[in-house]
Amino acid sequence: MASYNEIVLEISEAVKIIDFREEFMKQNATKLLFPTVTKSLLEETDEREAEIVRQVTNWRIVNRHLVGHYGGPSGAYIVPNGAGGTNILGPDASIVLIQRFNMIKYKTVCMFLHHLFDFYLFLKFIIVELRSDSDSSLDVHEKMMDWMKGGVDEGMLVDPFTSMVKVYTRDAITNTIYCHEHHNCNRTTNIASRVLLGFVLSLYDIFQ
């Protein structure tokens, strides 16, 4: 996962920093998570991140009729935070299935740090995050919980520093969030999605 700085702002403060469109501001986002681009980050996570995006893209090509939207680390999503507000989160890779995408309530585009980001207020989908050397285990866990509380069906957290992959899922009936830990992962490990039929994340070029 890209290294992220977390800024908790009142909406009035956010306006001073970022020129959001008026309709975006109405979402009352209170948490912004955005990439901190450093030399270390670019050198140590870029290839791993690209490999994750490649695998997600390959699944989308084969199953394009099932996909409403997919993206890489340059995209971000507006997600409910469970307290009546919203957070802005950016995954390393994501897939929104067509039936979920068709339920989107809001879509806009804004300029942020000279990059064009597509922001979606969505209900449910699947994301993959990669931990970088500048992320703490607690930080990435909290971000994954933000994703799940926001309505994600499944979240995969790839941690090459502890040789672990955590798969976060939700019980659709009780809304309970579960974390399934895969320990002692290596280049021969494959992690099958519990949501996307046929999607298997290979760690061969991620755990080097």
C-alpha positions as CSV (number, residue, x, y, z in Angstrom):
1,M,0.0,0.0,0.0
2,A,1.2,3.5,-0.8
3,S,2.4,5.5,2.2
4,Y,-0.4,7.7,3.4
5,N,-0.7,10.9,5.4
6,E,-4.0,11.2,7.2
7,I,-5.5,14.6,7.7
8,V,-8.7,15.1,9.7
9,L,-10.2,18.3,8.7
10,E,-13.4,20.3,9.1
11,I,-15.0,20.9,5.8
12,S,-14.3,24.7,6.1
13,E,-10.6,23.9,6.5
14,A,-10.6,21.5,3.6
15,V,-11.8,24.2,1.3
16,K,-8.8,26.3,2.1
17,I,-6.4,23.5,1.0
18,I,-8.2,21.9,-1.9
19,D,-10.4,23.5,-4.5
20,F,-13.2,20.9,-4.4
21,R,-16.3,21.3,-6.5
22,E,-19.3,22.5,-4.6
23,E,-21.2,19.2,-5.0
24,F,-18.1,17.3,-3.6
25,M,-18.1,19.5,-0.5
26,K,-21.7,18.5,0.2
27,Q,-20.4,15.0,1.0
28,N,-18.9,16.4,4.2
29,A,-15.7,14.3,3.9
30,T,-13.8,14.4,7.1
31,K,-10.8,12.2,6.4
32,L,-8.4,12.5,3.5
33,L,-5.8,9.7,2.8
34,F,-3.4,10.5,0.0
35,P,-0.1,9.2,-1.2
36,T,3.1,10.6,0.2
37,V,5.6,10.3,-2.7
38,T,9.1,9.6,-1.5
39,K,12.2,8.2,-3.1
40,S,12.0,5.1,-0.9
41,L,8.3,4.6,-1.7
42,L,8.9,4.8,-5.4
43,E,11.8,2.4,-5.4
44,E,10.5,-0.3,-3.1
45,T,6.8,-0.4,-3.8
46,D,6.4,0.6,-7.4
47,E,7.0,-2.8,-9.0
48,R,4.9,-4.7,-6.4
49,E,2.1,-2.2,-6.9
50,A,2.2,-2.5,-10.7
51,E,2.1,-6.3,-10.4
52,I,-1.1,-6.1,-8.3
53,V,-2.7,-3.7,-10.8
54,R,-1.7,-6.1,-13.6
55,Q,-3.4,-9.0,-12.0
56,V,-6.6,-7.1,-11.3
57,T,-6.6,-5.8,-14.8
58,N,-6.2,-9.3,-16.2
59,W,-9.2,-10.5,-14.2
60,R,-11.2,-7.6,-15.5
61,I,-10.3,-8.3,-19.1
62,V,-11.6,-11.9,-18.8
63,N,-14.7,-10.8,-16.8
64,R,-15.4,-7.4,-18.4
65,H,-19.1,-8.1,-18.5
66,L,-19.1,-8.3,-14.6
67,V,-17.1,-5.1,-14.0
68,G,-18.6,-1.6,-13.7
69,H,-15.4,0.1,-12.8
70,Y,-11.8,-0.8,-12.0
71,G,-8.8,1.2,-11.1
72,G,-5.2,1.6,-9.8
73,P,-3.5,3.8,-7.2
74,S,-4.3,7.1,-9.0
75,G,-8.0,6.7,-8.2
76,A,-9.9,7.4,-4.9
77,Y,-13.3,6.8,-3.5
78,I,-15.7,8.6,-1.2
79,V,-16.8,6.1,1.4
80,P,-19.2,6.4,4.4
81,N,-17.3,6.5,7.7
82,G,-20.1,5.1,9.9
83,A,-20.5,8.3,11.8
84,G,-22.7,10.2,9.3
85,G,-19.8,11.6,7.3
86,T,-17.5,10.3,4.6
87,N,-13.8,9.5,4.1
88,I,-11.7,9.8,0.9
89,L,-9.6,6.6,0.5
90,G,-7.3,5.6,-2.3
91,P,-6.5,1.8,-2.9
92,D,-3.7,0.3,-4.8
93,A,-6.2,-1.6,-7.0
94,S,-10.0,-1.9,-7.0
95,I,-12.9,-3.5,-8.8
96,V,-16.5,-2.4,-8.6
97,L,-18.9,-5.0,-9.9
98,I,-21.5,-3.8,-12.4
99,Q,-24.5,-4.3,-10.1
100,R,-22.8,-2.2,-7.4
101,F,-21.6,0.4,-9.9
102,N,-25.1,0.9,-11.2
103,M,-26.1,1.9,-7.7
104,I,-23.6,4.8,-7.4
105,K,-25.3,7.9,-6.1
106,Y,-22.6,10.4,-6.9
107,K,-19.7,10.9,-9.3
108,T,-17.5,13.9,-10.0
109,V,-13.9,14.8,-11.0
110,C,-11.6,17.2,-9.2
111,M,-8.0,18.4,-9.4
112,F,-5.9,17.4,-6.4
113,L,-2.1,17.9,-6.2
114,H,-2.0,18.3,-10.0
115,H,-3.4,14.9,-10.6
116,L,-6.9,14.0,-11.9
117,F,-8.8,11.8,-9.6
118,D,-12.1,10.2,-10.1
119,F,-14.2,10.2,-6.9
120,Y,-17.1,7.8,-6.5
121,L,-19.6,7.5,-3.7
122,F,-20.2,3.8,-3.9
123,L,-21.9,1.1,-1.9
124,K,-19.7,-2.1,-2.1
125,F,-16.7,-3.4,-4.0
126,I,-13.3,-5.1,-3.7
127,I,-9.9,-3.5,-3.0
128,V,-6.3,-4.6,-2.7
129,E,-3.8,-2.7,-0.6
130,L,0.0,-3.1,-0.4
131,R,1.9,-2.1,2.7
132,S,5.0,0.0,2.1
133,D,8.0,0.2,4.4
134,S,6.8,3.6,5.8
135,D,3.4,2.2,6.8
136,S,3.0,0.8,10.3
137,S,0.9,-2.4,10.8
138,L,-1.6,-0.4,12.9
139,D,-2.0,2.3,10.2
140,V,-2.7,-0.2,7.4
141,H,-5.1,-2.2,9.6
142,E,-7.0,1.0,10.5
143,K,-7.2,1.9,6.8
144,M,-8.6,-1.6,5.9
145,M,-11.2,-1.2,8.7
146,D,-12.2,2.2,7.2
147,W,-12.7,0.4,3.8
148,M,-14.8,-2.3,5.4
149,K,-16.9,0.0,7.5
150,G,-17.4,2.0,4.3
151,G,-19.1,-0.9,2.6
152,V,-16.3,-2.9,0.8
153,D,-17.2,-6.5,0.2
154,E,-13.6,-7.7,0.5
155,G,-10.2,-6.1,1.2
156,M,-6.8,-7.8,0.6
157,L,-3.9,-6.4,2.5
158,V,-0.5,-7.6,1.2
159,D,2.3,-7.2,3.7
160,P,5.7,-8.3,2.2
161,F,7.5,-7.2,5.4
162,T,5.8,-9.8,7.6
163,S,5.2,-12.4,4.9
164,M,1.5,-12.1,5.5
165,V,-1.7,-11.4,3.6
166,K,-4.8,-10.4,5.4
167,V,-8.2,-10.8,3.8
168,Y,-11.0,-8.7,5.3
169,T,-14.6,-9.8,4.7
170,R,-18.0,-9.0,6.0
171,D,-20.9,-11.1,7.1
172,A,-23.8,-9.9,5.0
173,I,-26.4,-10.8,7.6
174,T,-24.7,-9.5,10.8
175,N,-22.5,-6.9,9.2
176,T,-19.6,-8.4,11.2
177,I,-16.1,-7.7,9.8
178,Y,-13.7,-10.7,9.8
179,C,-9.9,-10.7,9.2
180,H,-8.5,-13.9,7.7
181,E,-4.7,-14.1,8.2
182,H,-2.4,-16.0,5.8
183,H,1.0,-16.4,7.5
184,N,4.4,-17.4,6.1
185,C,3.5,-16.4,2.6
186,N,6.1,-16.7,-0.1
187,R,6.5,-16.4,-3.9
188,T,4.6,-19.7,-4.4
189,T,1.6,-18.5,-2.4
190,N,-1.7,-17.8,-4.1
191,I,-4.6,-16.1,-2.3
192,A,-8.1,-16.7,-3.8
193,S,-10.7,-14.1,-3.5
194,R,-13.8,-15.0,-1.5
195,V,-15.9,-12.5,-3.6
196,L,-14.5,-12.4,-7.2
197,L,-15.0,-15.8,-8.7
198,G,-11.7,-16.9,-10.3
199,F,-9.6,-14.1,-9.0
200,V,-6.4,-15.5,-7.4
201,L,-3.7,-13.1,-6.3
202,S,-0.3,-14.6,-7.1
203,L,2.6,-13.4,-4.8
204,Y,5.3,-14.6,-7.2
205,D,6.4,-11.2,-8.3
206,I,5.2,-9.4,-5.2
207,F,7.1,-11.3,-2.5
208,Q,10.7,-11.0,-3.9
